[in-house]
Amino acid sequence: MADQPDWGKIRDEFPTLSRKIYLNSCSLGLLSNSVRNALHRFIDSWNDHGAAAWYTDWMAEIGSVRQRFASLINASPSEIAILPNISSTLGVISSSMDLGPGSEVVTTALDFPTVAHHFLAKERIGVATKIIQSTDRVKIDFTQFEETISPATTLVATSHVYFSSGYVQDVGPVVDLAHRNGALALIDDYQSTGQVPIDVKELDIDVLVSGGMKWLLGGPGTAFMYVKEDLIEKLSPTVTGWFANRDQFDFNPNEMVFRDDAGRFETGTPPVASIFAGAEGLKFVNDIGSQAIRDRTKAIAGRLVDRLKDEGFKLRTPDDPERHASITMVEMKDPALAVEELAKRDIIVDYRPGAVRFSPYFYNSFEDIESAVTALCEIRQALEV
């Protein structure tokens, strides 16, 4: 696409927007015409070729999604594993680390709960999990990481963008602090990849996990795990499957020889339909460019914040636009009811405890924002009666 994207033309690629104002991309990105067509290609391939589709189309599509995700984060395709969800990525990578008595994991209360849940479940094998609490429900101060991470720390797991506040964390110093204490750094990039650029090489990230369901426009079913090249052969998972075997099509049950690349962290048969959708979603994002998307989304989210403040709403969101991703939390008396009332007006948002959650994306317009804020003001007035 051109250096200056035609946002109106891009918007036309998402049919839902002709019927609704959609401001919930942090839960699920919208379906584009191109992703719909990709899913039809999968169905046609299955219908035309049966099992032979693995060789005519499907393996190539797996390669495409791997390459496109790698390109987005400045990695090599050989450093990317494909799994069905983030919980699976955590299970595989943690099984590679020989966690047990004496192991310590540091995470935060603002990270998506599956991260803490995964490691808390390992308490029975002796893993200690430290969860840093937020003082303002928006961010974690770097000094809190400094007070918590120590030479006893095995792994630091935190987010680039916090799902509950939209805060863009400066993960570079956190990664560096982990390394200085002999720990690995795992970054959950699910709420960032696509809308906020990231460079795994520049930041020296050890492991990064993300997925196609939100800002990458690929729907549910596909997750990605980057593992730094010089770590790959040092890590051998015990949660595994036949796709991790170097010689998988020898069908030899008597030995397990892991692949030399990040494919060693894959498990069973991949979710091919989701991979078709995910590859096309990634192409859409890559064609626009992550910085262009960031600039556009920052402008849209900035307008949303300004209008909400103008109307006197209390926000649980970063004040600094450079630290604010799309996610915008609006505190309300009954957020669930507010979301329900907005849906009656064909305005789709979400809620989390105590707040309505908006998450516009590049395909939204400034008119969407004005309509949504006007509707929210009407709903607030009705709730206060």
Residue pairs with C-beta under 8 A, 6 or more apart in sequence:
1 10
1 287
1 288
1 289
3 292
5 288
5 292
5 296
5 362
7 296
7 362
7 363
7 365
10 288
10 362
10 363
11 17
11 363
11 364
11 365
13 32
13 33
13 34
13 284
13 363
14 22
14 30
14 31
14 32
14 33
14 363
15 31
15 33
16 22
16 30
16 31
17 30
17 363
17 364
19 346
20 346
20 347
20 348
21 346
21 347
21 348
21 364
21 368
21 371
21 372
22 30
22 348
22 364
22 368
23 347
23 348
23 349
23 358
23 359
23 360
23 364
23 368
23 372
24 348
24 349
24 350
24 357
24 358
24 359
25 214
25 215
25 326
25 359
25 360
25 361
26 163
26 191
26 214
26 215
26 326
26 327
26 350
26 357
26 359
27 214
27 350
27 359
28 213
28 214
28 219
28 220
29 194
29 213
29 214
29 215
29 216
29 217
29 218
29 219
29 281
29 361
30 217
30 361
30 363
31 217
31 219
32 217
32 280
32 281
32 284
34 280
34 283
34 284
35 217
35 218
35 219
35 277
35 280
35 281
35 284
37 280
38 276
38 277
38 279
38 280
39 273
39 276
39 277
41 57
41 276
42 57
42 61
42 272
42 273
42 276
42 277
45 53
45 56
45 57
45 58
46 53
49 56
49 57
58 272
58 275
61 272
61 275
61 276
61 279
62 82
62 270
62 272
62 275
63 77
64 279
65 82
65 222
65 275
65 278
65 279
65 282
66 77
66 80
66 82
67 77
68 279
68 282
68 283
68 286
69 75
69 80
69 210
69 216
69 224
69 282
70 76
70 77
70 79
70 80
70 226
71 286
72 193
72 194
72 282
72 285
72 286
72 290
73 189
73 193
73 198
73 199
73 200
73 208
73 210
73 226
74 199
74 200
74 201
74 202
75 200
75 201
75 226
76 229
78 229
78 261
78 262
79 226
79 227
79 228
79 229
79 232
79 261
79 262
80 224
80 225
80 226
80 262
81 89
81 92
81 224
81 225
81 227
81 262
81 263
81 264
81 265
81 266
82 222
82 223
82 224
82 225
82 266
82 270
82 275
83 89
83 92
83 223
83 224
83 225
83 265
83 266
83 267
84 221
84 222
84 223
84 270
84 271
84 274
85 211
85 220
85 221
85 223
86 112
86 114
86 188
86 190
86 209
86 210
86 211
86 223
87 114
87 118
88 223
88 267
89 209
89 223
89 224
89 225
89 265
90 114
90 115
90 118
90 209
91 118
91 239
92 225
92 237
92 239
92 240
92 265
92 266
92 267
93 186
93 207
93 209
93 225
93 227
93 235
93 237
93 265
94 118
94 119
94 122
94 155
95 237
95 238
95 239
95 240
96 235
96 236
96 237
96 238
96 265
97 103
97 154
97 155
97 184
97 235
99 105
99 122
99 125
99 127
99 154
99 155
100 125
100 126
100 127
101 125
101 126
102 126
102 152
103 122
103 126
103 127
103 128
103 154
103 155
104 127
104 128
104 129
104 130
104 150
104 152
104 153
104 154
104 155
105 119
105 122
105 127
105 128
105 129
105 130
105 153
105 154
105 155
105 156
105 157
106 129
106 130
106 132
106 145
106 148
106 149
106 153
106 155
106 156
106 157
106 158
106 183
107 115
107 116
107 119
107 129
107 130
107 131
107 132
107 156
107 157
107 158
108 131
108 132
108 133
108 134
108 140
108 158
108 159
109 116
109 131
109 132
109 133
109 134
110 134
110 137
110 138
110 139
110 140
110 159
110 162
110 163
110 164
110 165
110 167
111 157
111 158
111 159
111 162
111 163
111 188
112 159
112 163
112 188
112 190
112 191
115 157
115 158
115 188
116 129
116 131
119 127
119 129
119 157
120 129
122 129
123 129
130 148
132 140
132 144
132 145
132 148
134 140
135 141
137 164
137 165
137 316
138 162
138 165
138 167
138 316
138 317
138 318
139 162
139 165
139 167
139 169
139 318
139 323
140 158
140 169
142 170
142 173
142 174
145 156
145 173
145 174
145 177
146 177
149 156
149 177
149 178
149 181
149 183
150 181
151 181
151 182
153 178
153 181
153 182
153 183
154 183
154 184
155 178
155 183
155 184
155 185
155 186
156 174
156 175
156 177
156 178
156 183
156 184
156 185
156 186
157 185
157 186
157 187
157 188
158 169
158 171
158 174
158 186
158 187
158 188
159 169
159 187
159 188
159 189
159 190
159 191
159 192
160 168
160 169
160 171
160 187
160 188
160 189
160 191
160 192
160 196
160 198
161 167
161 168
161 169
161 189
161 191
161 192
161 195
161 196
161 325
161 327
162 169
162 191
162 327
163 190
163 191
163 327
164 327
164 329
164 352
165 316
165 317
165 318
165 327
165 329
166 191
166 301
166 317
166 318
166 324
166 325
166 326
166 327
166 328
166 329
166 359
167 317
167 318
167 323
167 324
167 325
168 192
168 196
168 318
168 322
168 323
168 324
168 325
171 185
171 187
171 203
171 205
172 202
172 203
174 185
175 185
175 187
175 203
175 204
175 205
175 206
176 204
178 184
178 185
179 185
179 204
184 206
184 207
184 231
185 205
185 206
185 207
186 206
186 207
186 208
186 209
187 198
187 203
187 205
187 207
187 208
187 209
188 209
188 210
189 198
189 208
189 209
189 210
190 209
190 210
190 211
190 214
191 214
191 215
191 325
191 327
192 198
192 210
192 215
192 325
193 210
193 215
193 216
194 214
194 215
194 216
194 217
194 285
194 290
194 293
195 215
195 290
195 293
195 294
195 297
195 325
195 326
195 361
195 362
196 290
196 294
196 325
197 290
197 291
197 294
198 208
200 208
200 226
200 228
204 228
205 226
205 228
206 227
206 228
206 231
207 225
207 226
207 227
207 228
207 231
208 225
208 226
209 223
209 224
209 225
209 226
210 216
210 223
210 224
211 222
211 223
211 224
212 218
212 219
212 220
212 221
212 222
212 223
212 224
212 274
212 277
212 278
212 281
212 282
213 219
213 220
213 221
213 222
215 285
215 361
216 278
216 281
216 282
216 285
217 281
217 282
217 284
217 285
218 274
218 277
218 278
218 279
218 280
218 281
218 282
219 274
219 277
219 278
219 281
220 274
221 271
221 273
221 274
221 277
221 278
222 271
222 274
222 275
222 277
222 278
225 262
225 265
226 262
227 235
227 262
227 265
232 260
232 261
232 262
232 264
233 260
235 264
235 265
236 258
236 264
237 244
237 264
237 265
239 267
240 256
240 258
240 264
240 267
241 266
241 267
241 268
242 248
242 268
243 263
243 266
243 267
243 268
243 269
243 270
244 258
244 259
244 263
244 264
244 265
244 266
244 267
245 256
245 257
245 258
245 259
246 257
246 258
246 259
246 260
247 257
258 264
285 293
288 362
292 362
293 361
293 362
296 362
297 325
297 326
297 360
297 361
297 362
298 321
298 324
300 326
300 360
300 361
300 362
300 364
300 365
300 366
300 369
301 321
301 324
301 325
301 326
301 328
301 360
302 321
302 324
303 366
303 369
304 328
304 358
304 360
304 369
304 372
304 373
305 315
305 317
305 321
305 324
305 328
307 369
307 370
307 373
308 315
308 328
308 330
308 373
308 376
309 315
311 373
311 376
311 377
313 330
313 331
313 332
313 376
313 380
314 330
314 331
315 328
315 329
315 330
315 331
316 329
316 330
316 331
316 354
316 355
317 324
317 327
317 328
317 329
318 324
326 358
326 359
326 360
326 361
327 357
327 358
327 359
328 357
328 358
328 359
329 352
329 355
329 356
329 357
330 355
330 356
330 357
330 358
330 376
331 354
331 355
332 338
332 354
332 355
332 356
332 380
332 383
333 383
333 384
334 383
335 351
335 352
335 353
335 354
335 355
335 356
336 351
337 383
338 351
338 356
338 376
338 379
338 380
338 383
339 349
339 350
339 351
339 356
341 375
341 379
341 382
342 348
342 349
342 356
342 372
342 375
342 376
342 379
345 375
347 371
347 372
347 375
349 356
349 357
349 358
349 359
349 372
350 356
350 357
350 359
351 357
356 376
358 372
360 368
360 369
